Amino acid sequence: MITTQNESNLLATKQHFEILDGLRGLAAIVVVIYHFMEIAITDYNKNFLSHGFLAVDFFFCLSGFVIAYAYDTRAENIGLTQFFKLRLIRLHPLVIIGSILGLLTFLFDPYSDFYAVYGFGKTLLLFLASAFLIPYPVMPERYTNLFCLNAPAWSLFWEYIANIFYILVLYRLNKKILPLLVLLGAIGICYVALKVPNGNLSGGWGGQNFWDGGVRVLYSFSAGMLVYRFNWIIKNKLGFLGVSLLLLMAFLFPYADAYNWITEPIIVLFYFPLLVALGAGVVISEPLKKLCKLSGEISYPLYMTHYPFVWVFLTYVAVVKPAMSTLWIVIPVSVTLLVLLAYLIMKFVDIPLRKYLKNKFL
């Protein structure tokens, strides 16, 4: 088995795709803005960021590429136990932190009193389900989300499933079988687009669309692996700005009920793997590397800590009914504060905690 020190040495010798970190951070900010905007403007056709939820599919595609890059050549030597320890230490502290924030906003939301409705026992179950990623869609007031205290945890649930599937099966697949898995996922994406009204691919977050999440991670994670396995890295001079603009185009593309069942599958099936291939092929300057590294480091804390405050925003809009002119101020200020909070959590909680856990358990 590879020791922790040997593993660190191996990682140090591998190329790091800093621009992919930067794109992950950009996508995380898009998700946060989208979650506010879908409450402020419920009509997809009028929301300039109606495709913002597709950032999750981009995350899954990035994850497939990065996991394959990091572990394909080492998985056999690392073993199951070490792999699971590494992934748990990387991912789960923020699952817990997000659950704690979700519990606090559940209890102290000034515009609602859900605790009076659900009581101690069910509130405790909501927290434990969130902290241990056990789907528990029991709150109609929160659209029967799988994780009612911290909605984005649904994608972490599927990320864990993908990671387990990877170490048990996927890393052993040869180049002939992996494309068949990608094709199976593509068929699933097309099926979801055809069965869901207006072809919306946003499912996976709730009890009513649980399996849509499995389809989304199956395709995008395996497609990311495919980009790495077949070395579809496209050398280019677009730079961070160029690839970032291309990524933003996917989220800002006009939404229309008539053809959304075509556009969203095209974005997920072809455009996101292409962007991963382009991002991996960009060479950037040292100052930009530092910016991208910071962006990547903030992305996961931001993703996992913002939604408890979006729940408060939801009840604020429902109770106060503020004018849109007010929301155009509230939303940018809220997003800025949430980015700052994510940075503080990353620097003073997540990184020190992960360092402690690595020293103790690895």
C-alpha positions in Angstrom: 0.0 0.0 0.0 1.2 3.5 -0.8 2.1 5.5 2.3 0.8 9.0 2.8 4.3 10.5 2.1 4.7 8.5 -1.1 1.2 9.5 -2.2 2.1 13.2 -1.6 5.2 12.7 -3.7 3.3 11.1 -6.5 0.7 14.0 -6.5 3.5 16.5 -6.5 5.0 15.1 -9.7 1.7 15.2 -11.6 0.7 18.2 -13.7 -2.0 20.3 -12.1 -4.7 21.8 -14.3 -5.1 25.1 -12.6 -7.6 26.5 -15.1 -10.0 23.7 -14.3 -9.9 24.9 -10.7 -10.7 28.4 -11.9 -13.6 27.1 -14.0 -14.9 25.2 -11.0 -15.0 28.4 -9.0 -16.8 30.3 -11.7 -19.4 27.5 -12.0 -19.9 27.6 -8.2 -20.6 31.3 -8.3 -23.1 30.7 -11.2 -24.9 28.1 -9.1 -25.2 30.5 -6.1 -26.6 33.3 -8.3 -28.9 30.8 -10.1 -30.4 29.7 -6.7 -31.3 33.2 -5.8 -32.6 34.0 -9.3 -34.9 31.0 -9.5 -36.7 32.3 -6.4 -36.8 35.9 -7.6 -37.9 35.0 -11.1 -39.8 31.7 -11.3 -40.4 31.8 -15.0 -37.5 30.1 -16.8 -38.2 32.0 -20.0 -37.6 35.3 -18.2 -34.6 34.3 -16.1 -31.3 35.3 -17.7 -29.6 32.4 -15.9 -32.2 29.7 -16.5 -29.5 27.1 -17.4 -27.5 27.8 -14.2 -28.3 24.4 -12.7 -26.3 22.8 -15.5 -23.2 23.8 -13.5 -23.7 20.6 -11.5 -23.3 18.6 -14.7 -20.1 20.5 -15.4 -18.9 19.6 -11.8 -19.6 16.0 -12.5 -17.7 16.1 -15.8 -14.8 17.8 -14.1 -14.9 15.3 -11.3 -14.7 12.3 -13.7 -11.7 13.8 -15.4 -9.9 14.7 -12.2 -10.6 11.4 -10.4 -9.4 9.4 -13.3 -6.3 11.6 -13.7 -5.5 11.4 -10.0 -6.2 7.7 -9.3 -6.2 5.6 -12.5 -2.5 4.7 -12.2 -2.6 4.4 -8.3 -6.0 2.9 -7.5 -4.7 -0.7 -7.4 -1.9 0.2 -4.9 -4.0 2.6 -2.8 -6.7 0.1 -2.0 -10.3 0.6 -1.0 -9.8 1.7 2.6 -7.2 4.4 1.7 -9.3 5.6 -1.2 -12.4 6.0 0.9 -10.4 7.8 3.6 -9.0 10.2 1.1 -12.4 11.0 -0.4 -14.2 11.3 3.0 -11.6 13.7 4.3 -11.8 15.8 1.2 -15.6 15.9 0.9 -17.3 15.2 4.2 -16.2 18.0 6.5 -18.1 20.5 4.4 -21.1 18.2 4.3 -21.2 18.4 8.1 -20.5 22.2 8.1 -23.3 22.8 5.6 -25.7 20.6 7.7 -24.9 22.7 10.8 -25.5 25.9 8.9 -28.7 24.4 7.6 -29.9 23.5 11.1 -29.1 27.0 12.4 -31.0 28.7 9.6 -33.9 26.2 10.1 -34.1 27.2 13.8 -33.5 30.9 13.6 -35.0 31.9 10.2 -36.7 35.2 11.1 -39.4 34.7 8.5 -40.5 31.2 9.4 -40.9 28.8 12.3 -40.5 25.3 10.9 -39.3 23.9 14.2 -42.8 24.5 15.7 -44.2 22.3 12.8 -41.6 19.5 12.9 -40.5 19.4 16.5 -37.3 18.1 18.1 -37.5 14.5 16.8 -38.1 15.2 13.1 -35.6 18.2 13.2 -33.0 15.9 14.6 -33.7 13.4 11.8 -33.4 16.1 9.2 -30.0 17.1 10.6 -28.7 13.5 10.8 -30.0 12.7 7.3 -28.1 15.8 5.9 -24.9 15.1 7.9 -24.8 11.5 6.7 -26.2 12.0 3.2 -29.3 9.9 3.8 -32.1 11.1 1.5 -35.0 12.3 3.6 -37.5 14.2 1.4 -40.2 15.1 4.0 -40.7 18.8 3.8 -43.3 20.0 1.2 -42.5 23.5 2.3 -39.1 22.9 0.7 -40.3 21.1 -2.4 -39.5 17.6 -0.9 -35.8 18.2 -1.4 -33.7 15.0 -0.6 -31.8 17.1 2.0 -34.1 19.7 3.4 -31.5 21.5 5.5 -28.9 21.8 2.7 -30.3 21.2 -0.7 -27.1 20.9 -2.8 -26.1 17.8 -0.8 -28.0 15.8 -3.3 -25.2 16.2 -5.8 -22.7 15.1 -3.1 -24.8 12.0 -2.5 -24.4 11.1 -6.2 -20.7 12.2 -6.2 -20.1 9.6 -3.4 -22.0 6.9 -5.5 -19.8 7.8 -8.5 -16.6 7.6 -6.4 -17.7 4.2 -4.9 -18.5 2.9 -8.4 -15.1 4.2 -9.7 -13.0 2.4 -7.1 -15.0 -0.8 -7.4 -15.5 -0.9 -11.2 -14.7 2.1 -13.3 -10.9 2.3 -12.9 -10.7 -1.3 -14.2 -12.7 -0.6 -17.4 -10.7 -0.7 -20.5 -11.0 1.8 -23.4 -13.5 -0.4 -25.3 -16.1 -0.6 -22.5 -16.0 3.0 -21.1 -17.5 4.5 -24.3 -20.4 2.1 -24.0 -21.0 3.4 -20.5 -20.9 6.9 -21.8 -23.4 6.0 -24.5 -25.7 4.5 -21.9 -25.5 7.7 -19.9 -26.2 9.8 -23.0 -29.3 7.7 -23.8 -30.4 8.3 -20.2 -29.9 12.1 -20.6 -32.0 12.2 -23.8 -34.7 10.1 -22.1 -34.9 12.5 -19.2 -35.0 15.5 -21.6 -38.0 13.9 -23.4 -40.0 12.8 -20.4 -39.6 16.0 -18.3 -41.8 19.0 -19.3 -39.9 21.4 -21.5 -36.9 19.1 -21.5 -35.5 20.5 -18.3 -32.5 18.5 -16.9 -32.5 20.0 -13.5 -33.7 16.8 -11.7 -32.0 14.8 -9.0 -32.6 17.1 -6.1 -35.9 15.8 -4.8 -37.9 12.7 -4.1 -40.0 13.2 -7.2 -37.0 13.2 -9.5 -34.4 11.2 -7.6 -33.2 9.0 -10.4 -32.6 11.9 -12.7 -29.6 12.6 -10.5 -28.2 9.2 -11.2 -28.5 9.7 -14.9 -26.8 13.0 -14.8 -23.8 11.7 -12.8 -23.6 8.5 -14.9 -23.1 10.4 -18.1 -21.0 13.4 -17.0 -18.7 11.6 -14.7 -18.0 8.8 -17.2 -17.6 11.5 -20.0 -15.0 13.3 -17.9 -13.1 10.0 -17.5 -13.4 9.4 -21.2 -11.7 12.8 -22.0 -8.8 11.8 -19.7 -8.5 8.2 -20.8 -8.5 9.0 -24.5 -6.2 12.0 -23.9 -8.7 14.4 -25.6 -6.8 17.4 -24.3 -7.0 20.2 -26.8 -4.0 22.5 -26.7 -5.1 26.1 -27.3 -4.4 29.7 -26.5 -7.8 30.7 -25.3 -6.5 31.5 -21.8 -8.6 31.5 -18.7 -10.8 34.4 -19.9 -11.6 32.7 -23.2 -12.6 29.4 -21.7 -14.5 31.2 -18.9 -16.5 33.1 -21.5 -17.3 29.8 -23.3 -18.4 28.3 -20.0 -20.7 31.3 -19.2 -22.3 31.0 -22.6 -23.7 27.6 -21.6 -25.5 29.1 -18.6 -26.6 32.4 -20.3 -28.0 30.7 -23.4 -31.6 31.9 -23.9 -34.1 29.5 -22.5 -37.2 28.6 -24.6 -39.7 25.9 -23.8 -40.0 25.0 -27.5 -36.4 23.8 -28.0 -35.0 23.4 -24.4 -35.3 19.6 -24.8 -32.6 19.9 -27.5 -30.3 22.6 -26.2 -29.7 21.3 -22.7 -28.8 17.7 -23.8 -26.4 19.2 -26.4 -24.7 21.4 -23.7 -24.3 18.4 -21.3 -23.5 15.7 -23.9 -21.0 17.6 -26.0 -20.2 21.1 -24.8 -19.1 20.4 -21.3 -16.7 17.6 -22.2 -15.3 19.9 -24.9 -14.8 22.6 -22.3 -13.0 20.2 -20.0 -10.7 19.2 -22.9 -10.1 22.8 -23.7 -9.5 23.8 -20.1 -7.0 21.0 -19.6 -5.1 22.2 -22.7 -4.6 25.9 -21.7 -1.3 27.2 -20.4 -1.6 30.2 -18.1 0.7 32.6 -16.3 1.8 32.3 -12.7 -0.4 35.1 -11.4 -3.4 33.5 -13.0 -2.5 30.1 -11.6 -2.7 31.6 -8.1 -6.1 33.1 -8.9 -7.4 29.9 -10.4 -6.1 27.9 -7.4 -7.9 30.2 -5.0 -11.1 30.0 -7.1 -11.0 26.2 -7.0 -10.3 26.2 -3.3 -13.4 28.4 -2.6 -15.7 26.6 -5.0 -16.6 23.6 -2.8 -17.0 25.6 0.5 -19.2 28.1 -1.4 -21.3 25.3 -3.0 -21.9 23.5 0.3 -22.5 26.5 2.6 -24.7 28.9 0.5 -28.0 27.2 0.4 -29.1 27.5 4.1 -29.1 31.2 3.5 -31.1 30.7 0.2 -33.8 29.1 2.3 -33.9 32.3 4.4 -34.1 34.3 1.2 -37.0 32.1 0.0 -39.1 32.8 3.2 -38.1 36.5 3.0 -39.5 36.7 -0.5 -42.6 34.8 0.5 -43.4 36.9 3.5 -42.1 40.4 2.7 -42.8 40.2 -1.1 -40.0 42.8 -1.9 -40.0 44.7 -5.1 -37.7 43.4 -7.9 -35.7 46.7 -7.6 -34.9 45.7 -4.0 -33.9 42.1 -5.0 -31.5 43.5 -7.5 -29.6 44.9 -4.5 -30.2 42.0 -2.1 -29.0 39.3 -4.4 -25.5 40.8 -5.4 -24.8 41.7 -1.8 -25.9 38.2 -0.6 -23.7 36.5 -3.1 -20.7 38.7 -2.2 -21.2 37.9 1.5 -21.5 34.2 0.8 -18.3 34.2 -1.1 -16.6 35.9 1.8 -18.1 33.4 4.2 -16.9 30.5 2.1 -13.4 31.9 2.1 -13.4 32.2 5.9 -14.8 28.7 6.3 -12.2 27.3 3.9 -9.3 29.1 5.6 -10.2 28.7 9.3 -12.3 25.5 9.4 -12.1 23.3 6.4 -8.4 23.3 5.6 -7.3 23.0 9.3 -9.9 20.2 9.9 -8.8 18.3 6.8 -5.1 18.7 7.8 -5.9 17.3 11.3 -7.9 14.4 9.8 -5.1 13.5 7.4 -2.5 13.5 10.2 -4.8 11.4 12.4 -6.2 8.8 10.0 -3.6 8.7 7.1 
